[in-house]
């Protein structure tokens, strides 16, 4: 049944795959967490530092270490969430996803994250759905994410101080 569903979804997207990258995942929850392995540390550090690029993060020893720790925390809460939802252990996130995110980040150059652009342009940021929900889920599952939570508190403060709602 899953192979049939996969083919149907791939066929649905096939007319635009030459314009838009399409990757099939059998678990939307896993797909979201995989995306967050990059989004949470890099959007988070970028904004918490007042709006810096990915290149600045990966080239700074301390910020690179912080992003790495937040990736680990994200993977921990992701796997706890996947387990709580009954996902197959073979679908858990780990070193392969982390390595992929570092390879991507190390080659981005002075890329500006969407949240950083929102901050710089004083537009509303995706604080609740991108950041706060991940921390709330971690707290609900009793997964410590102290570095991620600190970043989120800083970002929420930027949001309050600049009325970016």
Secondary structure as UniProt FT lines:
FT   HELIX           2..13
FT   HELIX           14..16
FT   TURN            17..19
FT   HELIX           28..48
FT   TURN            49..50
FT   HELIX           54..59
FT   HELIX           61..84
FT   TURN            85..86
FT   HELIX           89..91
FT   HELIX           95..106
FT   HELIX           114..120
FT   TURN            121..122
FT   HELIX           127..132
FT   HELIX           133..140
FT   TURN            141..142
FT   HELIX           146..161
FT   TURN            162..163
//
